[in-house]
Amino acid sequence: MLYAYPVLCDVVLLRERGRRLRRRELKPPVRGMLVVGEGDGPRSSFKRELLTARLQVARGVNHLVVDALMLSDVRLLRTIGDTLVLIGIELSSSGNRETGIRVTESVQIWRCTVIGPSQGRPPDAQLPAASPTTSERLLPV
């Protein structure tokens, strides 16, 4: 089982619109709190229970927490030391109201490196509590 609470991670996206990126095409990691929980399930287009992964970051002068990245139908591909490799579906939209909004689904893979005390997180750093409205579920390995 994996984390049932948010975890500080550096996330590198390994695909772009479903296409595997070469090493030189990879962008720098995004640091934030990785939250894995239940998705919309039957209310979504997937029509079944699923897990979602969100990378939350603080933005702006008020440090508003926003979802910087999100994956639906998440599964664990592998673990390598302190790194998790997650695969899921990324949704993106294009267009506008006049031309029509088009939503596309593509496979995305995240390489998530957990940040510990020796990597820039103070040893006494408190992780935010899980939302009481969301039933956090553990990812099976």
Backbone bond lengths (Angstrom), bond angles and torsions (degrees), N, CA, C in turn:
res aa  C-N    CA-C-N  psi(-1)  N-CA   C-N-CA  omega(-1)  CA-C   N-CA-C  phi
1 M - - - 1.447 - - 1.521 109.46 -
2 L 1.337 114.97 152.54 1.450 120.66 179.75 1.512 110.52 -108.58
3 Y 1.314 116.66 -153.55 1.457 123.07 -171.06 1.524 112.60 -78.14
4 A 1.333 115.95 134.08 1.460 121.47 175.28 1.522 110.07 -102.81
5 Y 1.326 117.86 11.57 1.451 123.33 -179.45 1.530 107.94 -141.12
6 P 1.346 117.90 162.88 1.468 120.04 179.96 1.526 111.44 -62.18
7 V 1.326 115.78 142.97 1.457 122.34 -177.88 1.522 108.86 -129.95
8 L 1.337 117.02 132.91 1.458 121.58 177.41 1.524 109.40 -70.10
9 C 1.342 116.49 124.38 1.466 121.28 -175.89 1.523 111.04 -141.25
10 D 1.325 115.31 156.49 1.461 123.24 164.12 1.514 105.99 -101.93
11 V 1.341 117.07 123.90 1.467 121.46 -176.57 1.525 109.88 -113.72
12 V 1.325 115.25 128.22 1.464 122.07 174.81 1.519 107.19 -113.09
13 L 1.342 116.37 128.88 1.458 121.47 176.90 1.517 108.68 -82.48
14 L 1.334 116.86 127.25 1.463 121.47 -176.12 1.523 113.24 -99.10
15 R 1.339 117.29 -1.95 1.468 121.34 178.93 1.524 110.08 -138.29
16 E 1.328 115.31 160.04 1.458 121.95 174.10 1.516 107.24 -136.77
17 R 1.352 116.33 116.82 1.462 122.13 -174.53 1.531 112.06 50.65
18 G 1.331 115.84 39.20 1.456 121.72 177.48 1.520 115.11 86.97
19 R 1.333 117.13 -12.77 1.465 120.75 -178.17 1.517 109.82 -88.50
20 R 1.339 115.99 131.28 1.465 121.19 178.51 1.525 109.39 -65.05
21 L 1.335 116.39 131.40 1.462 121.78 179.33 1.518 110.42 -88.20
22 R 1.316 115.27 141.27 1.459 120.18 173.78 1.526 108.12 -75.88
23 R 1.311 116.48 160.53 1.464 121.26 -177.39 1.540 111.87 -53.44
24 R 1.302 117.89 -41.09 1.478 120.80 -177.88 1.532 112.58 -73.03
25 E 1.349 116.93 -16.07 1.456 121.51 179.85 1.533 113.11 -89.98
26 L 1.323 117.36 -11.45 1.459 120.72 -178.01 1.522 110.71 -65.72
27 K 1.322 115.62 139.09 1.463 121.61 177.98 1.528 109.10 -90.45
28 P 1.330 117.61 161.78 1.469 120.03 177.71 1.529 110.97 -59.01
29 P 1.325 117.21 154.83 1.471 119.89 -179.10 1.520 112.34 -67.37
30 V 1.320 114.60 154.25 1.465 122.97 173.58 1.513 106.28 -105.38
31 R 1.346 117.71 125.96 1.467 121.76 -179.46 1.516 109.78 -96.89
32 G 1.318 115.08 132.33 1.456 120.12 178.54 1.510 110.46 -173.02
33 M 1.324 114.87 -172.88 1.457 121.85 179.93 1.527 108.76 -94.13
34 L 1.328 116.11 118.85 1.461 122.13 178.00 1.523 108.39 -83.45
35 V 1.337 116.04 123.23 1.462 122.44 -179.96 1.525 107.48 -122.99
36 V 1.321 116.81 122.99 1.463 121.83 177.49 1.518 107.12 -114.55
37 G 1.325 116.75 129.21 1.456 120.26 -178.79 1.509 111.58 -158.77
38 E 1.328 116.08 -174.12 1.458 121.57 -179.60 1.510 109.88 -72.76
39 G 1.340 115.83 143.04 1.455 121.52 176.16 1.515 110.77 -92.57
40 D 1.330 115.96 -162.83 1.465 121.47 -179.72 1.515 112.82 -73.69
41 G 1.322 116.62 -16.02 1.461 121.16 176.01 1.508 113.67 57.73
42 P 1.339 116.77 -125.45 1.462 120.57 -174.49 1.532 114.33 -60.43
43 R 1.338 118.88 -21.94 1.461 121.33 179.21 1.529 111.90 -79.69
44 S 1.325 118.08 -12.55 1.459 120.86 -179.12 1.522 110.30 -90.67
45 S 1.320 116.34 176.32 1.468 119.95 178.16 1.523 111.69 -70.21
46 F 1.344 117.73 -12.89 1.456 120.40 178.47 1.528 111.64 -75.61
47 K 1.351 117.67 -24.87 1.467 123.98 176.78 1.526 113.97 59.34
48 R 1.333 117.09 29.47 1.460 121.34 177.21 1.520 108.24 -158.23
49 E 1.334 115.26 165.90 1.462 119.29 177.37 1.522 109.47 -67.05
50 L 1.306 116.28 139.98 1.460 120.55 179.12 1.512 110.29 -151.98
51 L 1.318 115.09 164.01 1.460 121.68 176.42 1.520 109.08 -101.47
52 T 1.322 115.74 147.68 1.457 121.39 173.43 1.522 108.66 -120.95
53 A 1.322 115.23 154.21 1.465 121.41 173.81 1.520 106.86 -124.21
54 R 1.332 115.53 134.95 1.466 121.21 177.75 1.511 107.93 -129.55
55 L 1.314 114.85 141.31 1.459 120.02 171.85 1.516 106.59 -107.48
56 Q 1.336 116.75 113.21 1.458 121.92 -176.61 1.524 109.83 -99.38
57 V 1.341 115.59 134.53 1.461 121.90 178.24 1.520 108.82 -131.25
58 A 1.336 116.42 156.05 1.462 122.13 176.47 1.524 108.04 -92.14
59 R 1.325 116.57 129.43 1.459 121.80 -178.09 1.524 110.82 -124.64
60 G 1.331 115.61 150.96 1.454 121.52 173.17 1.510 113.66 75.99
61 V 1.345 114.60 177.07 1.463 120.50 -177.53 1.524 111.83 -68.62
62 N 1.327 117.18 -25.92 1.465 120.51 179.31 1.517 112.04 -89.21
63 H 1.337 117.58 0.67 1.463 123.53 179.77 1.529 111.89 53.42
64 L 1.336 115.52 45.10 1.452 121.72 177.11 1.522 108.57 -65.56
65 V 1.325 116.92 129.28 1.462 121.48 -179.21 1.525 108.56 -83.44
66 V 1.328 116.20 123.16 1.463 121.82 179.70 1.528 109.42 -128.95
67 D 1.320 115.51 158.62 1.458 120.46 174.20 1.524 107.81 -81.19
68 A 1.322 117.09 109.82 1.458 121.23 179.14 1.519 110.84 -79.04
69 L 1.321 116.53 -36.02 1.465 122.52 -178.80 1.520 108.16 -139.43
70 M 1.346 115.52 150.46 1.465 118.56 177.91 1.520 110.09 -148.79
71 L 1.326 115.26 140.48 1.466 123.10 175.18 1.522 108.88 -126.49
72 S 1.322 115.65 142.44 1.464 121.32 174.13 1.518 109.10 -109.15
73 D 1.316 115.92 158.59 1.462 122.58 178.08 1.536 111.08 53.05
74 V 1.324 115.49 52.61 1.467 123.03 -173.45 1.523 111.73 -77.78
75 R 1.325 114.89 140.65 1.471 122.33 173.05 1.520 108.11 -137.46
76 L 1.306 114.68 151.43 1.459 121.38 176.98 1.527 108.44 -86.53
77 L 1.343 116.76 121.95 1.462 120.89 176.63 1.510 111.31 -84.02
78 R 1.352 116.36 -48.54 1.476 119.75 179.84 1.518 109.43 -166.08
79 T 1.326 114.46 164.78 1.458 121.96 170.79 1.519 107.23 -121.61
80 I 1.323 114.89 140.01 1.463 121.22 178.62 1.531 105.96 -135.60
81 G 1.326 117.39 99.16 1.465 120.46 -177.14 1.521 110.12 61.58
82 D 1.345 116.53 -119.94 1.464 121.66 179.99 1.526 112.02 -95.38
83 T 1.335 117.73 19.05 1.463 122.62 -177.79 1.527 110.69 -116.74
84 L 1.342 114.77 132.75 1.458 122.49 175.22 1.524 107.43 -108.07
85 V 1.310 116.92 140.75 1.458 120.77 174.14 1.525 106.53 -115.21
86 L 1.355 115.28 114.85 1.462 121.76 -177.28 1.524 109.54 -110.59
87 I 1.323 117.45 143.18 1.457 122.87 175.59 1.517 108.00 -122.51
88 G 1.327 116.15 143.95 1.451 120.55 178.88 1.514 110.84 -168.77
89 I 1.316 115.50 -168.97 1.457 122.94 -178.98 1.528 108.85 -105.90
90 E 1.331 115.41 128.55 1.463 122.25 177.14 1.526 107.84 -105.48
91 L 1.322 116.31 132.00 1.457 121.52 177.44 1.518 109.29 -101.72
92 S 1.335 116.96 136.32 1.463 121.01 175.03 1.519 108.01 -137.28
93 S 1.323 115.74 151.43 1.461 119.97 -178.89 1.518 110.27 -125.53
94 S 1.322 115.14 153.42 1.462 121.42 177.00 1.520 108.32 -144.72
95 G 1.318 115.94 163.99 1.464 120.92 -179.99 1.507 111.72 93.47
96 N 1.332 115.43 -170.21 1.460 121.68 179.48 1.526 108.57 -148.58
97 R 1.324 117.09 -175.69 1.472 120.45 -175.40 1.530 112.06 -64.88
98 E 1.334 116.40 -35.43 1.466 119.12 -178.33 1.530 111.89 -71.26
99 T 1.313 117.58 -43.12 1.468 121.55 -177.26 1.525 112.04 -91.70
100 G 1.300 116.00 -13.24 1.456 120.40 -177.24 1.522 111.04 98.86
101 I 1.306 115.94 140.15 1.461 121.41 -179.86 1.524 108.08 -95.68
102 R 1.307 115.17 129.14 1.461 120.70 -179.48 1.527 108.74 -114.27
103 V 1.324 116.16 126.52 1.464 121.57 177.89 1.523 107.50 -106.20
104 T 1.329 115.97 129.54 1.460 120.39 178.54 1.527 109.62 -118.68
105 E 1.312 115.77 147.53 1.457 123.33 176.04 1.516 108.04 -109.03
106 S 1.323 116.55 137.70 1.463 119.97 174.95 1.527 109.01 -145.82
107 V 1.318 114.78 153.87 1.462 120.65 178.46 1.524 108.60 -72.60
108 Q 1.326 116.12 136.11 1.462 121.46 177.33 1.523 108.08 -132.82
109 I 1.306 116.10 144.48 1.458 122.01 175.95 1.519 108.17 -123.80
110 W 1.333 115.94 130.38 1.462 121.72 176.96 1.522 108.98 -108.44
111 R 1.329 115.86 135.66 1.465 121.25 168.71 1.525 105.63 -103.55
112 C 1.334 116.63 109.98 1.468 122.93 -173.42 1.524 109.20 -108.56
113 T 1.322 116.34 113.14 1.464 120.87 177.54 1.521 108.48 -100.72
114 V 1.324 116.03 118.12 1.466 121.59 -178.99 1.520 108.85 -69.29
115 I 1.347 116.09 133.52 1.462 122.57 -179.22 1.519 108.23 -99.03
116 G 1.321 115.98 118.87 1.463 121.83 179.92 1.513 111.14 -105.35
117 P 1.337 117.63 -176.48 1.465 122.05 -178.44 1.527 113.57 -56.67
118 S 1.319 118.09 -35.66 1.463 119.68 -177.85 1.530 112.06 -78.92
119 Q 1.341 117.84 -3.96 1.459 121.39 -176.21 1.517 112.43 -116.98
120 G 1.307 118.45 25.73 1.452 119.84 174.87 1.509 116.01 111.59
121 R 1.317 119.09 -0.41 1.457 120.82 176.48 1.506 108.10 -107.55
122 P 1.334 117.89 127.03 1.459 119.48 177.92 1.524 110.75 -60.06
123 P 1.345 117.75 144.13 1.461 120.76 -176.17 1.517 113.93 -59.61
124 D 1.338 118.62 -26.58 1.457 120.45 -177.95 1.526 112.44 -98.41
125 A 1.334 118.31 13.09 1.466 121.09 -179.29 1.519 110.19 -61.87
126 Q 1.326 116.01 132.41 1.456 121.32 179.65 1.523 109.61 -92.24
127 L 1.310 116.63 133.08 1.453 120.78 174.09 1.514 108.36 -82.89
128 P 1.340 117.95 142.19 1.460 119.12 177.78 1.527 110.69 -62.93
129 A 1.309 115.70 146.43 1.466 120.38 179.05 1.520 109.67 -70.56
130 A 1.310 116.79 150.45 1.459 121.47 176.67 1.515 108.95 -66.21
131 S 1.320 116.53 145.97 1.450 122.02 179.14 1.529 109.78 -63.01
132 P 1.327 117.80 131.14 1.464 119.24 -179.33 1.528 112.15 -68.45
133 T 1.344 117.73 -18.09 1.461 120.16 -179.83 1.515 112.27 -85.73
134 T 1.313 116.68 -13.19 1.469 120.35 -179.80 1.510 109.96 -110.17
135 S 1.284 116.54 126.23 1.453 120.81 176.81 1.515 108.09 -83.12
136 E 1.313 116.06 100.25 1.459 120.29 -179.22 1.518 108.40 -69.86
137 R 1.314 116.06 132.97 1.451 121.44 -179.67 1.519 108.73 -119.29
138 L 1.305 115.80 148.89 1.459 120.68 179.45 1.512 110.45 -84.27
139 L 1.340 115.74 143.99 1.456 120.42 175.64 1.510 109.47 -80.94
140 P 1.326 118.70 127.63 1.456 119.64 176.01 1.531 109.70 -72.74
141 V 1.307 116.78 142.40 1.461 121.59 178.74 1.509 109.20 -91.93
